[in-house]
Amino acid sequence: MLVADTVTSLGCVPVELDAWGVDAAFSCSQKGLACPPGLSPVSFSQRALDVLHNRKTKVQSWYLDLSLITQYWGQDRSYHHTGPISMIYAIHEGLRVVLEEGLEARFERHRRNHRALRAGLEALGMRYVAPAAHQLPELNAVYLPAGLEDLPVRKRLLEDYGIEIGGGLGELKGKIWRIGLMGCNSRADVVYSLLGALERVLVQFGVVVAPGAATAAAQQAYAAGN
């Protein structure tokens, strides 16, 4: 059984579940689909459903009992939760916006803004955690400049510029930043705003960077289109 975490991917990059042989996938409403948080879209292959319905023991609780949830659509509808109607309307509108833009255009927008952001971050001396072939355009994970503390920089970005970036988790806590560039937030003005603010904050914390280098690198990436 192949299970795919598409929480950050859905709506930003191609997700070809059938072509890739994915048996189960889960995502969320608030990232690539740019909706309010509250829903978790899921998908199951026939093989996964067969395993589910042929299990030897009953699910022990009502929590995420998929044997009941899979019957909710047009069948017995025997379930204890009230459907989140407002969220259904929200994700319907979010999907309408996605299709209105067009999938390929949306994917290319994320790639284009990622390339510009990457050029700017690298101009600031930052190194990506993942190799280029494995980077997600919507989630940019970079190592902190040497000798820099994580929290003070992120706090300054938030307080002075209203920009919030994520810190590392687990073993990478305090070592990396996670910069989201997804959904309606994947825009050139967001790229430029972040790079300009981050450059100024880094200088305040003693990091030596060439003035304007980050935004200039991003501009070159946009102009090159690659």
Buried (B, 14 or more C-beta within 10 A) or exposed (E): EEEBEBBBBBBBBEBEBEEEEBBBBBBBBBBBBBBEEBBEBBBBBEEBBEBBEEEEEEEEEEEEBBEBEBBEEEEEEEEEEEEEEEBEEBBEEBBEBBEEEEEEEBBEBBBBBBBBBBBBBBBBBBEBBEEEEEBBBBBBBBBBBEEBEBEEBBEBBEEEBEBEBEBBEEEBEEEBBBBBBBBEEBEBEBBBBBBBBBBBBBEEEEBEBEEEBBBBBBBEBBEEEE
